[in-house]
Amino acid sequence: MNELMRDLTADDGRTLDVLVGGAASGPTIVLHHGSPSDASCWSDWHEESQGRGARIVSVSRPGYAGSTRHPGRVVADAAADVAAVLDHLGIDEYVTAGWSGGGPHALACAALHPDRCRAGAALAGVAPYGVAGLDFLAGMGPENVEEFGAALQGESVLSRWLGEHGEAFRHVSGAEIVAAFGGLVPQIDKDVLVGGYADHMAAEFRRALARGFDGWIDDDLAFVRPWGFELAAITAPVTVWQGDLDLMVPAHHGAWLVEHLPNARARTPTGHGHISLVTQHRGEILDWLLDGWSSQSD
């Protein structure tokens, strides 16, 4: 994994922790990690992307792993960091996908880079807070209800809550990860959180939170504020992938996004949670993104 990671410097001097993997050239897929997480989340997509002739790029959001904190950031700010990294790498056009808390950030890139982003995907991605027709917290596991409730009370309350409830993730092992998730994982997710994949996710959490909770805090605050762009501005095709058993981002979030994105379609394989959906449909997701690249080239 370490060979895939590098540090780049943004125009404002911040350090950006970046993963570059897959093929050395070819179509580029920009991947946005969840909350909490970091760019190393996608290191296990390296070989399958390479086999498809696709390059993958991911940026740890500010405050996670080696990326400098950017206090007060909004979801839209991710697009500028992605642009800076792609410019540094000499990459113009791309497709994008975001998992969980990465979903809004992928949509930000699609909205704000209309000339660069050919297609997007939200993988169990959270929908906006406080919008008509969406009960944001309904169906979430108890830990998420408490966490977002703290976020709505502001940074000091959220910071205190994470200090009390998030510490387990800073030191978690693969064998401990199911217990750390508590009521957020249905049985189908527990079934995939074993062996090497459990170890991979645990290492990703430890890396992301090694310097504390800043990235997690700023993600949560950004989710319950205006995102800084309009979904209606997205002209690229977007596929919304959603599991019906998801307890972290319930299925009605995906349904709301499909209804409010101008050029969206739903992929809702049954019997999946938040984690099983993405781990068991990885190849299909990659193929759809590359089809999106090809179709926008015609």
Secondary structure as a PSIPRED ss2 file (coil, helix, strand):
# PSIPRED VFORMAT (PSIPRED V4.0)

   1 M C   1.000  0.000  0.000
   2 N H   0.000  1.000  0.000
   3 E H   0.000  1.000  0.000
   4 L H   0.000  1.000  0.000
   5 M E   0.000  0.000  1.000
   6 R E   0.000  0.000  1.000
   7 D E   0.000  0.000  1.000
   8 L E   0.000  0.000  1.000
   9 T E   0.000  0.000  1.000
  10 A C   1.000  0.000  0.000
  11 D C   1.000  0.000  0.000
  12 D C   1.000  0.000  0.000
  13 G C   1.000  0.000  0.000
  14 R C   1.000  0.000  0.000
  15 T E   0.000  0.000  1.000
  16 L E   0.000  0.000  1.000
  17 D E   0.000  0.000  1.000
  18 V E   0.000  0.000  1.000
  19 L E   0.000  0.000  1.000
  20 V E   0.000  0.000  1.000
  21 G E   0.000  0.000  1.000
  22 G E   0.000  0.000  1.000
  23 A C   1.000  0.000  0.000
  24 A C   1.000  0.000  0.000
  25 S C   1.000  0.000  0.000
  26 G C   1.000  0.000  0.000
  27 P C   1.000  0.000  0.000
  28 T E   0.000  0.000  1.000
  29 I E   0.000  0.000  1.000
  30 V E   0.000  0.000  1.000
  31 L E   0.000  0.000  1.000
  32 H E   0.000  0.000  1.000
  33 H C   1.000  0.000  0.000
  34 G C   1.000  0.000  0.000
  35 S C   1.000  0.000  0.000
  36 P C   1.000  0.000  0.000
  37 S C   1.000  0.000  0.000
  38 D C   1.000  0.000  0.000
  39 A H   0.000  1.000  0.000
  40 S H   0.000  1.000  0.000
  41 C H   0.000  1.000  0.000
  42 W H   0.000  1.000  0.000
  43 S H   0.000  1.000  0.000
  44 D H   0.000  1.000  0.000
  45 W H   0.000  1.000  0.000
  46 H H   0.000  1.000  0.000
  47 E H   0.000  1.000  0.000
  48 E H   0.000  1.000  0.000
  49 S H   0.000  1.000  0.000
  50 Q H   0.000  1.000  0.000
  51 G H   0.000  1.000  0.000
  52 R C   1.000  0.000  0.000
  53 G C   1.000  0.000  0.000
  54 A C   1.000  0.000  0.000
  55 R E   0.000  0.000  1.000
  56 I E   0.000  0.000  1.000
  57 V E   0.000  0.000  1.000
  58 S E   0.000  0.000  1.000
  59 V E   0.000  0.000  1.000
  60 S C   1.000  0.000  0.000
  61 R C   1.000  0.000  0.000
  62 P C   1.000  0.000  0.000
  63 G C   1.000  0.000  0.000
  64 Y C   1.000  0.000  0.000
  65 A C   1.000  0.000  0.000
  66 G C   1.000  0.000  0.000
  67 S C   1.000  0.000  0.000
  68 T C   1.000  0.000  0.000
  69 R C   1.000  0.000  0.000
  70 H C   1.000  0.000  0.000
  71 P C   1.000  0.000  0.000
  72 G C   1.000  0.000  0.000
  73 R C   1.000  0.000  0.000
  74 V C   1.000  0.000  0.000
  75 V C   1.000  0.000  0.000
  76 A C   1.000  0.000  0.000
  77 D H   0.000  1.000  0.000
  78 A H   0.000  1.000  0.000
  79 A H   0.000  1.000  0.000
  80 A H   0.000  1.000  0.000
  81 D H   0.000  1.000  0.000
  82 V H   0.000  1.000  0.000
  83 A H   0.000  1.000  0.000
  84 A H   0.000  1.000  0.000
  85 V H   0.000  1.000  0.000
  86 L H   0.000  1.000  0.000
  87 D H   0.000  1.000  0.000
  88 H H   0.000  1.000  0.000
  89 L H   0.000  1.000  0.000
  90 G C   1.000  0.000  0.000
  91 I C   1.000  0.000  0.000
  92 D C   1.000  0.000  0.000
  93 E C   1.000  0.000  0.000
  94 Y E   0.000  0.000  1.000
  95 V E   0.000  0.000  1.000
  96 T E   0.000  0.000  1.000
  97 A E   0.000  0.000  1.000
  98 G E   0.000  0.000  1.000
  99 W E   0.000  0.000  1.000
 100 S C   1.000  0.000  0.000
 101 G C   1.000  0.000  0.000
 102 G H   0.000  1.000  0.000
 103 G H   0.000  1.000  0.000
 104 P H   0.000  1.000  0.000
 105 H H   0.000  1.000  0.000
 106 A H   0.000  1.000  0.000
 107 L H   0.000  1.000  0.000
 108 A H   0.000  1.000  0.000
 109 C H   0.000  1.000  0.000
 110 A H   0.000  1.000  0.000
 111 A H   0.000  1.000  0.000
 112 L H   0.000  1.000  0.000
 113 H C   1.000  0.000  0.000
 114 P C   1.000  0.000  0.000
 115 D C   1.000  0.000  0.000
 116 R C   1.000  0.000  0.000
 117 C E   0.000  0.000  1.000
 118 R E   0.000  0.000  1.000
 119 A E   0.000  0.000  1.000
 120 G E   0.000  0.000  1.000
 121 A E   0.000  0.000  1.000
 122 A E   0.000  0.000  1.000
 123 L E   0.000  0.000  1.000
 124 A C   1.000  0.000  0.000
 125 G C   1.000  0.000  0.000
 126 V C   1.000  0.000  0.000
 127 A C   1.000  0.000  0.000
 128 P C   1.000  0.000  0.000
 129 Y C   1.000  0.000  0.000
 130 G C   1.000  0.000  0.000
 131 V C   1.000  0.000  0.000
 132 A C   1.000  0.000  0.000
 133 G C   1.000  0.000  0.000
 134 L C   1.000  0.000  0.000
 135 D C   1.000  0.000  0.000
 136 F C   1.000  0.000  0.000
 137 L C   1.000  0.000  0.000
 138 A C   1.000  0.000  0.000
 139 G C   1.000  0.000  0.000
 140 M C   1.000  0.000  0.000
 141 G C   1.000  0.000  0.000
 142 P H   0.000  1.000  0.000
 143 E H   0.000  1.000  0.000
 144 N H   0.000  1.000  0.000
 145 V H   0.000  1.000  0.000
 146 E H   0.000  1.000  0.000
 147 E H   0.000  1.000  0.000
 148 F H   0.000  1.000  0.000
 149 G H   0.000  1.000  0.000
 150 A H   0.000  1.000  0.000
 151 A H   0.000  1.000  0.000
 152 L C   1.000  0.000  0.000
 153 Q C   1.000  0.000  0.000
 154 G C   1.000  0.000  0.000
 155 E H   0.000  1.000  0.000
 156 S H   0.000  1.000  0.000
 157 V H   0.000  1.000  0.000
 158 L H   0.000  1.000  0.000
 159 S H   0.000  1.000  0.000
 160 R H   0.000  1.000  0.000
 161 W H   0.000  1.000  0.000
 162 L H   0.000  1.000  0.000
 163 G H   0.000  1.000  0.000
 164 E H   0.000  1.000  0.000
 165 H H   0.000  1.000  0.000
 166 G C   1.000  0.000  0.000
 167 E H   0.000  1.000  0.000
 168 A H   0.000  1.000  0.000
 169 F H   0.000  1.000  0.000
 170 R H   0.000  1.000  0.000
 171 H C   1.000  0.000  0.000
 172 V C   1.000  0.000  0.000
 173 S C   1.000  0.000  0.000
 174 G H   0.000  1.000  0.000
 175 A H   0.000  1.000  0.000
 176 E H   0.000  1.000  0.000
 177 I H   0.000  1.000  0.000
 178 V H   0.000  1.000  0.000
 179 A H   0.000  1.000  0.000
 180 A H   0.000  1.000  0.000
 181 F H   0.000  1.000  0.000
 182 G H   0.000  1.000  0.000
 183 G H   0.000  1.000  0.000
 184 L H   0.000  1.000  0.000
 185 V C   1.000  0.000  0.000
 186 P C   1.000  0.000  0.000
 187 Q H   0.000  1.000  0.000
 188 I H   0.000  1.000  0.000
 189 D H   0.000  1.000  0.000
 190 K H   0.000  1.000  0.000
 191 D H   0.000  1.000  0.000
 192 V H   0.000  1.000  0.000
 193 L C   1.000  0.000  0.000
 194 V C   1.000  0.000  0.000
 195 G H   0.000  1.000  0.000
 196 G H   0.000  1.000  0.000
 197 Y H   0.000  1.000  0.000
 198 A H   0.000  1.000  0.000
 199 D H   0.000  1.000  0.000
 200 H H   0.000  1.000  0.000
 201 M H   0.000  1.000  0.000
 202 A H   0.000  1.000  0.000
 203 A H   0.000  1.000  0.000
 204 E H   0.000  1.000  0.000
 205 F H   0.000  1.000  0.000
 206 R H   0.000  1.000  0.000
 207 R H   0.000  1.000  0.000
 208 A H   0.000  1.000  0.000
 209 L C   1.000  0.000  0.000
 210 A C   1.000  0.000  0.000
 211 R C   1.000  0.000  0.000
 212 G C   1.000  0.000  0.000
 213 F C   1.000  0.000  0.000
 214 D H   0.000  1.000  0.000
 215 G H   0.000  1.000  0.000
 216 W H   0.000  1.000  0.000
 217 I H   0.000  1.000  0.000
 218 D H   0.000  1.000  0.000
 219 D H   0.000  1.000  0.000
 220 D H   0.000  1.000  0.000
 221 L H   0.000  1.000  0.000
 222 A H   0.000  1.000  0.000
 223 F H   0.000  1.000  0.000
 224 V C   1.000  0.000  0.000
 225 R C   1.000  0.000  0.000
 226 P C   1.000  0.000  0.000
 227 W C   1.000  0.000  0.000
 228 G C   1.000  0.000  0.000
 229 F C   1.000  0.000  0.000
 230 E C   1.000  0.000  0.000
 231 L H   0.000  1.000  0.000
 232 A H   0.000  1.000  0.000
 233 A H   0.000  1.000  0.000
 234 I C   1.000  0.000  0.000
 235 T C   1.000  0.000  0.000
 236 A C   1.000  0.000  0.000
 237 P C   1.000  0.000  0.000
 238 V E   0.000  0.000  1.000
 239 T E   0.000  0.000  1.000
 240 V E   0.000  0.000  1.000
 241 W E   0.000  0.000  1.000
 242 Q C   1.000  0.000  0.000
 243 G C   1.000  0.000  0.000
 244 D C   1.000  0.000  0.000
 245 L C   1.000  0.000  0.000
 246 D C   1.000  0.000  0.000
 247 L C   1.000  0.000  0.000
 248 M C   1.000  0.000  0.000
 249 V C   1.000  0.000  0.000
 250 P C   1.000  0.000  0.000
 251 A H   0.000  1.000  0.000
 252 H H   0.000  1.000  0.000
 253 H H   0.000  1.000  0.000
 254 G H   0.000  1.000  0.000
 255 A H   0.000  1.000  0.000
 256 W H   0.000  1.000  0.000
 257 L H   0.000  1.000  0.000
 258 V H   0.000  1.000  0.000
 259 E H   0.000  1.000  0.000
 260 H H   0.000  1.000  0.000
 261 L C   1.000  0.000  0.000
 262 P C   1.000  0.000  0.000
 263 N C   1.000  0.000  0.000
 264 A E   0.000  0.000  1.000
 265 R E   0.000  0.000  1.000
 266 A E   0.000  0.000  1.000
 267 R E   0.000  0.000  1.000
 268 T C   1.000  0.000  0.000
 269 P C   1.000  0.000  0.000
 270 T C   1.000  0.000  0.000
 271 G C   1.000  0.000  0.000
 272 H C   1.000  0.000  0.000
 273 G C   1.000  0.000  0.000
 274 H C   1.000  0.000  0.000
 275 I C   1.000  0.000  0.000
 276 S H   0.000  1.000  0.000
 277 L H   0.000  1.000  0.000
 278 V H   0.000  1.000  0.000
 279 T H   0.000  1.000  0.000
 280 Q H   0.000  1.000  0.000
 281 H C   1.000  0.000  0.000
 282 R H   0.000  1.000  0.000
 283 G H   0.000  1.000  0.000
 284 E H   0.000  1.000  0.000
 285 I H   0.000  1.000  0.000
 286 L H   0.000  1.000  0.000
 287 D H   0.000  1.000  0.000
 288 W H   0.000  1.000  0.000
 289 L H   0.000  1.000  0.000
 290 L H   0.000  1.000  0.000
 291 D H   0.000  1.000  0.000
 292 G H   0.000  1.000  0.000
 293 W H   0.000  1.000  0.000
 294 S H   0.000  1.000  0.000
 295 S H   0.000  1.000  0.000
 296 Q C   1.000  0.000  0.000
 297 S C   1.000  0.000  0.000
 298 D C   1.000  0.000  0.000
